[in-house]
């Protein structure tokens, strides 16, 4: 079987992003974004998705984190879409109810080709150190658009911001792990239309 992997780069006047993704990996991650909180969240996603993931990002962080966070989402989504190919034989759907101490996150995703994001966070805190937590939604919106997936994220309760977002990223990783898995009984594309 052809390896399900991709290497994607994006270079602009604001950012320089390189992503290597191997879907049938074992959770080996090397993430360098210049934003320690983002590094940690992306490592959690890769580890729990059991994908091998390398992200090297350089951006105009002295101006704002926004460009870099959004562009990482774009490039990671492109890598996922490329690695999935025609999406033949995949499970397609994934879901997870994931606890992290006092926080609970519910994640559902569909690799059916139609981008959409719903994100609801019970935790209302705005920052972890200097990182603006509202940027996570920008990252996920870019990721689902380029990755061609439908993602619903709901952090149901829990006020500790680190735990809330850790539950979200681990939940996305676990749901993605289910959805990209190959289904031995699925001989074609998992859609009644015959294509994704």
HUBELHU-V58843 format. One record per residue. N is the residue number from 1. RES is the residue in one small letter. SS is DSSP state (H for helix, E for strand, C for the rest). PHI is phi in radians with two decimals (999 if undefined). PSI is psi in radians with two decimals (none if undefined). Layout:
# HUBELHU-V58843
N/RES/SS/PHI/PSI
N/RES/SS/PHI/PSI
This chain:
# HUBELHU-V58843
1/x/C/999/2.46
2/x/C/-1.10/2.41
3/x/C/-1.11/2.35
4/x/C/-1.66/1.51
5/x/E/-2.60/2.91
6/x/E/-2.75/2.65
7/x/E/-2.21/2.17
8/x/E/-2.35/2.43
9/x/E/-2.22/2.67
10/x/E/-2.52/2.20
11/x/E/-2.26/2.17
12/x/C/-2.29/-3.11
13/x/C/-1.21/-0.26
14/x/C/-1.79/-0.55
15/x/E/-2.52/2.78
16/x/E/-2.40/1.87
17/x/E/-2.12/2.34
18/x/E/-2.26/2.26
19/x/E/-2.25/2.30
20/x/E/-2.07/2.28
21/x/E/-2.36/2.28
22/x/E/-2.20/1.98
23/x/C/-1.15/-0.66
24/x/C/-1.66/1.04
25/x/C/-1.85/-2.75
26/x/C/-2.36/0.37
27/x/C/1.55/0.29
28/x/C/-1.33/2.16
29/x/E/-2.27/2.46
30/x/E/-2.35/1.84
31/x/E/-2.12/2.20
32/x/E/-2.41/1.85
33/x/C/-2.07/-0.19
34/x/C/1.48/-0.01
35/x/C/-2.20/1.72
36/x/H/-0.93/-0.69
37/x/H/-1.12/-0.74
38/x/H/-1.15/-0.71
39/x/H/-0.97/-0.82
40/x/H/-1.09/-0.79
41/x/H/-1.12/-0.74
42/x/H/-1.19/-0.61
43/x/H/-1.13/-0.70
44/x/H/-1.09/-0.77
45/x/H/-1.05/-0.89
46/x/H/-1.10/-0.74
47/x/H/-1.12/-0.76
48/x/H/-1.40/-0.36
49/x/H/-1.41/-0.21
50/x/C/0.99/0.70
51/x/C/-1.89/2.66
52/x/E/-1.56/2.23
53/x/E/-2.42/2.20
54/x/E/-2.17/2.21
55/x/E/-2.30/2.13
56/x/E/-2.10/2.02
57/x/E/-2.23/2.31
58/x/E/-2.20/2.30
59/x/E/-2.58/3.09
60/x/C/-1.42/1.07
61/x/C/-1.14/-0.41
62/x/C/-1.20/-0.42
63/x/C/-1.46/-0.93
64/x/C/-3.03/2.72
65/x/C/-1.44/-0.27
66/x/H/-0.98/-0.91
67/x/H/-1.01/-0.77
68/x/H/-1.20/-0.79
69/x/H/-1.07/-0.83
70/x/H/-1.13/-0.75
71/x/H/-1.19/-0.56
72/x/H/-1.07/-0.76
73/x/H/-1.05/-0.76
74/x/H/-1.05/-0.86
75/x/H/-1.25/-0.68
76/x/H/-1.11/-0.71
77/x/H/-1.10/-0.74
78/x/H/-1.08/-0.72
79/x/H/-1.11/-0.75
80/x/H/-1.08/-0.83
81/x/H/-1.05/-0.76
82/x/H/-1.15/-0.79
83/x/H/-1.12/-0.55
84/x/H/-1.29/-0.39
85/x/C/1.02/-2.24
86/x/C/-1.34/-0.16
87/x/C/1.23/0.28
88/x/E/-1.10/2.31
89/x/C/1.43/-0.01
90/x/E/-1.39/2.79
91/x/C/-1.16/-0.67
92/x/C/1.52/-0.81
93/x/E/-1.85/2.61
94/x/E/-2.63/2.65
95/x/E/-2.69/2.69
96/x/E/-2.72/2.41
97/x/E/-1.92/1.93
98/x/E/-2.15/2.11
99/x/E/-1.57/2.52
100/x/E/-2.42/1.72
101/x/C/0.91/-2.08
102/x/C/-1.43/-0.12
103/x/E/-1.71/2.58
104/x/E/-2.34/2.28
105/x/E/-2.12/2.49
106/x/E/-2.06/2.24
107/x/E/-2.28/2.36
108/x/E/-2.38/2.39
109/x/E/-2.48/2.72
110/x/E/-2.38/2.10
111/x/C/-1.53/0.59
112/x/C/-1.41/0.13
113/x/C/1.62/-0.11
114/x/C/-1.91/1.88
115/x/C/-1.23/2.30
116/x/E/-2.85/2.47
117/x/E/-2.22/2.28
118/x/E/-2.14/2.19
119/x/E/-2.37/2.16
120/x/E/-2.31/2.11
121/x/E/-2.02/2.15
122/x/C/-1.24/-0.59
123/x/C/-1.25/2.14
124/x/C/-1.76/0.08
125/x/C/-1.13/2.52
126/x/C/-1.72/-0.46
127/x/E/-2.43/2.60
128/x/E/-2.09/1.99
129/x/C/0.90/-2.14
130/x/C/-1.67/0.03
131/x/E/-1.44/2.15
132/x/E/-1.41/1.96
133/x/C/-1.16/-0.31
134/x/C/-1.15/-0.34
135/x/H/-1.20/-0.37
136/x/H/-1.07/-0.69
137/x/H/-1.14/-0.64
138/x/H/-1.11/-0.75
139/x/H/-1.04/-0.86
140/x/H/-1.17/-0.65
141/x/H/-1.10/-0.76
142/x/H/-1.13/-0.72
143/x/H/-1.07/-0.83
144/x/H/-1.22/-0.58
145/x/H/-1.14/-0.90
146/x/H/-1.35/-0.50
147/x/H/-1.45/-0.17
148/x/C/0.99/1.01
149/x/C/-2.42/2.75
150/x/E/-1.78/2.16
151/x/E/-2.28/2.18
152/x/E/-2.03/2.15
153/x/E/-2.18/2.23
154/x/E/-2.40/2.04
155/x/E/-1.60/1.92
156/x/E/-1.32/-0.70
157/x/E/-2.85/2.91
158/x/C/2.03/2.15
159/x/C/-1.73/-0.17
160/x/C/-1.41/2.01
161/x/H/-1.05/-0.76
162/x/H/-1.06/-0.79
163/x/H/-1.12/-0.70
164/x/H/-1.05/-0.85
165/x/H/-1.34/-0.51
166/x/H/-1.12/-0.74
167/x/H/-1.05/-0.71
168/x/H/-1.10/-0.88
169/x/H/-1.21/-0.66
170/x/H/-1.13/-0.71
171/x/H/-1.10/-0.74
172/x/H/-1.09/-0.76
173/x/H/-1.03/-0.82
174/x/H/-1.16/-0.69
175/x/H/-1.17/-0.69
176/x/H/-1.14/-0.69
177/x/H/-0.99/-0.75
178/x/H/-1.16/-0.81
179/x/H/-1.21/-0.63
180/x/H/-1.44/-0.20
181/x/C/-1.04/2.61
182/x/E/-1.53/2.31
183/x/C/-1.74/2.01
184/x/C/-1.05/-0.45
185/x/C/-1.52/-0.27
186/x/C/-1.52/1.91
187/x/C/-1.57/-0.31
188/x/C/-2.23/-2.58
189/x/E/-1.50/2.31
190/x/C/-1.32/1.22
191/x/C/-2.69/2.46
192/x/C/-1.20/-0.29
193/x/C/-1.38/-0.34
194/x/C/1.54/0.00
195/x/C/-2.69/2.73
196/x/C/-2.12/none
